[in-house]
Amino acid sequence: MPIDQIYIPKMEEVKYTIGSQWKQRFLIEKDGDYYISSIQFNIDTGRWVNYHDHDWQKRPWLKKCGGCHATGVDLDKKTFVEPGVGCEACHGLGSHHAALPARETFEKRATIINPSKLTGGVAVQICGSCHNRGKSTRVKGSGWPVGYLPGKALEVYYRSIPMDHKKMYSAGFSKSHHQQYIDWKNSKHADSGIGCIDCHTVHELGNPLFRSKTKVQGDALCLSCHADYTKDLHQIRAGITCVQCHRDKPIAGVYQYYSAMNPIRRHAYICAKCHEGASPSFASYVVHEPDVLSAAALDEFPLLYYAAWFMVILAGGIFAIFIPYTVLWGVRELLGKFFGRAGHD
């Protein structure tokens, strides 16, 4: 659309701004409802770009997006209780909890949802209620799970986009933003029972120095669980970090079908980034070689495991025989020289 046809709001028309880290959009009020104006500022590049310039007036913000950017949204009244993601967005309705006196410790705990006390599969759905892409099952045209409350089953209120959606790559990971829940479900972390709050912070004030809001930065987070993978040649010789191969969204497991690390596509998606022309056979090289005497080696390379233990036992037996022999031989030589010299004198 030509720039002279794009609606650019005046400063006094802007009621709220959305975003401060990646991009910023601007809410204006029209006919008693809020709409995102047709311009957007990208913080990374420092550029102004158009946003739904052809249909922004047909996209009421509260219905399309508001439930994940404000707390206590009421679509019928076209209102919300609190701008931004407030406590109740993740902990559920809290008026009873707030009304109870501080001394009623156990009663207060019973009136609020604590995600860390929920089972992993339920807790992660709280994050997935917004870090997701799909549509409401209760309100046609809504892009967030209308009616969902923390602790409930998300699938009753929301349907995520399918794997063949235009917002997904054919390899099974996301093209677009706010799809972390979809990526997580397709990751090795999901298979292993690792949830969002196992790695990511929630309550820190302000933005940390690193953008993913992880508890620690970079490889330190990965290696807090995967400590055995600190001595492979990629890290020692080239300084390759975990996310350079396994990515950070989604975490690419080795045998998950859609994973970029799957052997059927690893050479093209991962190895070829550094090793030009890498073939499938090249990608079969073992990167994280296990300790040959460990249980991991027994699972992955049983012949190597038994051969290594045979060599250890053989070497141990040889040393067990020859060390005493060498010591006795040395003692005999010393005694022979000592007594031979004494006899000569």
C-alpha positions in Angstrom: 0.0 0.0 0.0 1.4 3.5 -0.8 2.6 5.3 2.2 0.2 8.2 1.7 -2.7 5.7 2.1 -1.4 4.2 5.4 -3.1 5.6 8.5 -0.5 7.0 10.9 -2.1 8.0 14.2 -1.3 11.2 16.0 0.4 10.9 19.4 -2.7 12.0 21.3 -4.7 9.2 19.6 -2.5 6.5 21.0 -4.1 5.0 24.1 -1.6 2.2 24.8 1.7 0.9 23.4 2.5 -2.8 23.1 6.0 -4.1 23.3 9.4 -2.8 24.4 11.9 -5.4 23.5 11.3 -6.7 19.9 8.8 -4.4 18.4 6.3 -1.7 19.4 2.7 -1.3 18.2 0.1 1.3 19.1 -3.5 1.0 20.3 -6.1 3.6 19.3 -9.7 3.7 20.3 -12.5 3.7 17.7 -16.2 3.2 18.2 -15.7 2.0 21.8 -13.2 -0.7 20.8 -9.4 -0.8 20.5 -7.4 -1.4 17.3 -3.8 -1.8 16.5 -2.8 1.0 14.2 -1.3 0.2 10.8 2.3 1.1 11.7 4.9 -0.7 13.8 8.3 0.2 15.1 10.9 -2.6 14.9 13.3 -2.1 17.8 16.1 -4.4 16.4 16.4 -2.5 13.2 15.2 0.9 14.2 12.7 0.9 11.3 9.1 1.8 10.9 7.1 -0.7 9.0 3.4 -1.2 8.0 1.2 -3.6 9.9 -2.1 -5.0 8.5 -2.4 -1.7 6.6 -5.2 -3.1 4.4 -7.4 -4.5 7.2 -6.4 -3.1 10.5 -9.9 -1.6 11.0 -11.4 -5.1 10.8 -9.2 -6.5 13.6 -10.5 -5.5 17.0 -7.6 -5.8 19.4 -9.4 -7.3 22.4 -10.9 -10.1 20.3 -7.8 -10.8 18.2 -5.0 -10.4 20.7 -6.1 -8.7 23.9 -6.3 -11.7 26.2 -2.6 -12.2 26.0 -1.6 -8.5 26.4 -4.1 -7.5 29.1 -5.6 -9.2 32.2 -9.3 -9.6 32.9 -10.5 -9.1 29.3 -14.3 -8.9 28.9 -15.2 -9.2 25.2 -18.9 -8.3 25.8 -18.1 -5.1 27.7 -15.0 -4.5 25.6 -12.9 -3.8 28.7 -10.0 -5.2 30.6 -9.0 -5.0 34.3 -5.3 -4.5 34.0 -3.0 -3.6 31.1 -0.2 -6.1 30.6 0.3 -9.6 32.0 -0.8 -9.4 35.6 -0.7 -12.0 38.4 -4.1 -13.5 37.6 -3.0 -14.3 34.0 -0.9 -17.1 35.3 -2.2 -17.7 38.9 -5.9 -17.5 38.2 -8.6 -15.4 39.9 -7.0 -13.9 43.1 -9.6 -11.7 44.8 -10.2 -14.2 47.6 -6.5 -14.8 47.9 -5.8 -11.1 48.3 -8.6 -10.6 50.8 -7.4 -13.2 53.2 -5.1 -11.9 56.0 -1.4 -12.8 55.8 -1.7 -15.1 58.9 -4.0 -17.4 57.0 -1.1 -18.9 55.1 -2.5 -22.3 54.2 -5.9 -20.9 53.3 -4.3 -18.3 51.0 -2.3 -21.0 49.3 -5.5 -22.9 48.6 -7.1 -20.0 46.8 -4.5 -19.4 44.1 -2.9 -21.4 41.4 0.9 -22.0 41.8 2.2 -23.3 38.5 5.3 -24.8 40.2 3.0 -27.1 42.2 1.1 -28.4 39.2 2.1 -31.4 37.2 4.4 -30.4 34.3 1.9 -31.1 31.6 -0.6 -28.8 33.2 1.8 -26.0 34.2 3.2 -25.7 30.7 -0.2 -25.1 29.2 -0.4 -21.8 31.2 2.6 -20.6 29.1 1.0 -22.2 26.0 -2.2 -20.2 26.4 -0.3 -17.2 25.0 3.0 -18.3 23.6 1.1 -20.1 20.9 -0.7 -19.5 17.6 -4.1 -20.8 16.7 -7.7 -19.9 17.4 -10.3 -20.0 20.2 -12.8 -22.8 20.3 -15.3 -20.7 22.1 -15.3 -17.4 20.2 -15.1 -17.4 16.4 -12.4 -15.2 15.1 -10.5 -14.8 18.4 -6.8 -15.6 18.5 -6.5 -16.3 22.2 -8.1 -19.0 24.4 -11.2 -17.1 25.6 -12.5 -18.6 28.9 -9.3 -20.4 29.8 -8.1 -20.2 33.4 -4.7 -21.5 34.7 -5.0 -25.1 35.7 -7.6 -26.0 33.1 -7.1 -28.1 30.0 -5.9 -25.7 27.2 -7.1 -27.8 24.3 -10.7 -27.3 25.4 -10.4 -23.6 24.8 -7.8 -23.4 22.0 -6.6 -25.1 18.9 -3.0 -24.6 17.8 -2.1 -24.3 14.1 -1.3 -27.7 12.4 2.2 -28.7 11.3 1.4 -28.0 7.6 0.3 -24.4 8.4 2.0 -21.6 6.4 3.5 -20.3 9.6 5.5 -23.5 10.0 8.5 -24.7 8.1 8.3 -28.1 6.4 10.9 -29.5 8.9 8.4 -28.8 11.7 9.6 -25.7 13.4 8.2 -22.2 13.5 8.5 -19.5 10.9 6.8 -16.9 13.0 6.8 -15.5 16.5 4.7 -16.4 19.6 4.7 -20.1 18.7 7.0 -21.4 21.4 4.4 -23.8 22.8 4.1 -25.5 19.4 7.9 -25.7 19.1 8.1 -27.1 22.6 5.6 -29.8 21.9 7.8 -30.9 19.0 11.0 -30.9 21.0 13.0 -33.4 22.9 12.4 -31.3 26.0 8.7 -32.1 25.8 9.4 -35.8 25.4 11.7 -35.7 28.5 9.2 -33.8 30.7 11.2 -30.5 30.7 8.8 -27.6 31.0 9.1 -23.8 30.4 9.8 -22.8 34.0 12.6 -25.4 34.3 14.8 -23.2 32.1 13.1 -19.8 31.9 12.6 -17.1 34.6 9.2 -15.6 35.2 9.2 -13.0 38.0 12.4 -11.0 37.4 11.8 -7.3 37.1 12.9 -5.7 33.9 14.7 -7.4 31.1 17.8 -9.6 31.7 20.9 -9.0 29.6 20.0 -11.9 27.4 16.7 -12.0 25.7 15.3 -15.5 26.2 14.9 -14.8 29.9 16.7 -18.1 30.8 17.8 -18.7 34.3 21.5 -18.6 33.2 23.0 -17.5 29.9 24.2 -19.5 26.9 25.6 -23.0 27.2 25.7 -22.7 31.0 22.0 -23.5 31.0 22.2 -26.5 28.7 25.3 -27.9 30.5 23.6 -27.6 33.9 21.8 -30.8 32.7 23.9 -32.1 29.9 27.2 -32.0 31.7 28.6 -35.0 29.8 28.7 -33.0 26.6 31.4 -30.6 27.5 34.4 -32.4 26.0 33.5 -33.0 22.4 35.7 -31.7 19.6 33.1 -29.1 18.4 33.3 -27.3 21.7 37.0 -27.8 22.4 38.4 -27.0 19.0 35.9 -24.7 17.4 34.0 -23.2 20.4 30.7 -24.2 18.9 27.8 -23.6 21.3 24.8 -25.8 21.9 22.3 -23.6 20.2 24.3 -23.3 17.0 23.4 -26.9 16.2 20.4 -27.7 18.4 18.9 -24.2 18.0 16.9 -22.5 20.8 13.4 -22.8 19.3 12.7 -25.5 19.2 15.3 -27.5 21.0 16.2 -30.0 18.2 16.5 -33.6 19.5 18.2 -36.2 17.4 15.4 -38.6 16.7 12.3 -36.4 16.8 10.8 -36.6 13.3 10.5 -32.9 12.6 13.8 -32.0 14.2 16.6 -30.4 12.2 19.0 -32.8 13.9 17.2 -35.9 12.6 19.7 -38.0 10.6 17.6 -37.8 7.5 18.1 -34.0 7.2 20.9 -33.1 9.6 23.6 -32.8 6.9 21.6 -30.2 5.1 20.1 -28.2 8.0 23.0 -28.3 10.5 26.3 -29.7 9.2 26.3 -27.8 6.0 26.2 -24.4 7.8 30.0 -25.0 8.5 30.9 -28.0 6.4 30.0 -27.1 2.9 28.7 -30.0 0.9 28.2 -32.2 3.9 26.6 -35.5 2.9 24.3 -37.9 4.9 27.3 -40.1 5.6 29.3 -37.1 6.9 26.4 -36.3 9.3 26.6 -39.8 10.8 29.8 -38.8 12.6 29.4 -39.1 16.3 29.6 -35.6 17.8 29.0 -36.2 21.4 31.0 -39.4 21.8 30.3 -41.0 25.2 32.8 -42.2 27.7 33.5 -45.7 26.3 33.3 -47.2 29.8 30.0 -45.6 30.7 26.5 -47.0 30.6 25.7 -44.6 27.7 28.3 -46.3 25.6 26.7 -49.7 26.4 23.4 -48.4 25.1 24.7 -46.7 21.9 27.9 -48.7 21.1 27.9 -52.1 22.8 30.8 -53.5 20.8 33.0 -50.5 21.7 31.9 -50.8 25.3 32.8 -54.5 25.7 36.1 -54.0 23.7 37.1 -51.1 25.9 36.4 -53.1 29.1 38.3 -56.1 27.7 41.3 -53.9 27.0 41.1 -52.4 30.6 40.9 -55.8 32.1 43.8 -57.1 29.9 46.0 -54.1 30.8 45.1 -54.5 34.4 46.1 -58.1 34.4 49.4 -57.4 32.6 50.2 -54.7 35.2 49.1 -56.9 38.0 51.6 -59.5 36.9 54.5 -57.4 35.7 54.6 -54.7 38.4 55.3 -57.2 41.2 57.7 -59.0 38.9 59.5 -55.8 38.2 59.6 -54.8 41.9 61.0 -58.2 42.9 63.5 -58.1 40.0 64.7 -54.7 41.2 65.0 -55.9 44.8 67.0 -58.9 43.7 69.4 -56.8 41.7 69.9 -54.4 44.6 70.5 -57.2 47.1 72.8 -59.0 44.6 74.9 -55.9 44.2 75.0 -55.3 48.0 75.8 -58.8 49.1 78.2 -59.3 46.1 80.2 -56.2 47.2 80.2 -57.3 50.8 81.6 -60.8 49.8 84.3 -59.2 47.7 85.3 -57.0 50.7 
